Amino acid sequence: MSVATTNIAIEKAATSKIDQIDFDNLAFGSVFTDHMLVCDYKNGTWQTPKIVPYRPISLDPSAKIFHYGQSICEGMKAYKDEKGDIFLFRPADNHRRLNISAHRMAIPELPKEYFMDGLTTLLKLDHQFIPTKTGSSLYIRPFIFASGNGFHASPADAYKFMIACAPSGAYFAGEVKVLIEEKYSRSANGGVGYAKAGGNYAGQFYPTQLAVEKGYNQVIWTDDTEHEYIEEAGAMNIFVRIGDTLITAPTSDRILDGITRKSILEMAEDMGIPTQVRKISVTEVVEAAKNGTLMEMFGAGTAAVISPIAAFGYRDQDYTLPSLNETYAQKLKKGITNIQYNLAEDPYGWRYKVTD
Ligand SMILES: *Cc1c(COP(=O)(O)O)cnc(C)c1O
């Protein structure tokens, strides 16, 4: 399906790390494949990408990434089916969002063919690293950062687009207990919350550490003005099921437009699950927890697909979610992963075949 239009030079690794990878005990995102993609932006244009052995890179101490945080990323996965065919999930959406993030951070937008051809060439070269075990996949991290130099607070004149890949096991967070955050904010109106900008994550670490010290795993972000509407679960979009209805917050300046989120919404509709995209107030969630209509809460994102929430804390009070036999979370996760792993028909056209 992918027609290679970009002439990508490949420098092969002298030796392969494939024998050192323990595919039965993969952690998430901590071992890497043999190669990586590098594409430089200089003299006002993106240069042809190249593939080189996975290795450290060298930067000037004044590189603007270090001082001004001009840095964005994407998160995606490659899946391998029984026959060894390789698939991606809605990759054009990742490219589109990378450029939305780039635009907001004054980073030059990346041509689609460099993204797609770079990605598919790299995956074909490192195909042996794509796990086949159920739930495992190759986590893919495309990213762009300011490599240009100078202690001047302005956009850099040079950037690097890179793709690194990590064979990864199922992302399993266990029973997640979350804290509804009322002091700190992840993002603000007019800010960069809708971009996958590096600093968004750095800003989450400290409030999350405080929540962890109190015995929670993760923070539920609320709106920055009133702290009354729930917006995201850590670095995932959030869904709440009240009665039979599945609700998620509308995307905005402050909320990232997740590909998992929009896939869940579309699939839920087709499964006959009533859905609503609207603001969800903390008051409503607490009320529903008290009167027994709060059925499920879960986070949604590429890494875990769906991460069920077992309990939440709000103003020194913990609320436990019921344990149901059949959950929307399970049903939707199965529906989405079956498409990703080529185990089911894909009426949506979400699955993208890398191999010919
Ligand atoms: C990446 C991300 C998500 C999930 O997006 P997906 O496209 O589903 O992976 C949600 N929220 C935040 C803040 C994110 O960074």
The ligand as a Gaussian input file, in Angstrom:
#p B3LYP/6-31G(d) Opt

LIG

0 1
 C       -1.096000      11.168000      23.586000
 C       -2.102000      11.682000      24.545000
 C       -3.414000      11.178000      24.603000
 C       -3.862000       9.983000      23.809000
 O       -3.771000      10.161000      22.432000
 P       -3.778000       8.862000      21.485000
 O       -3.740000       9.442000      20.128000
 O       -5.028000       8.133000      21.757000
 O       -2.578000       8.056000      21.839000
 C       -4.318000      11.790000      25.464000
 N       -3.943000      12.808000      26.246000
 C       -2.695000      13.314000      26.244000
 C       -2.366000      14.446000      27.126000
 C       -1.729000      12.751000      25.398000
 O       -0.493000      13.232000      25.410000

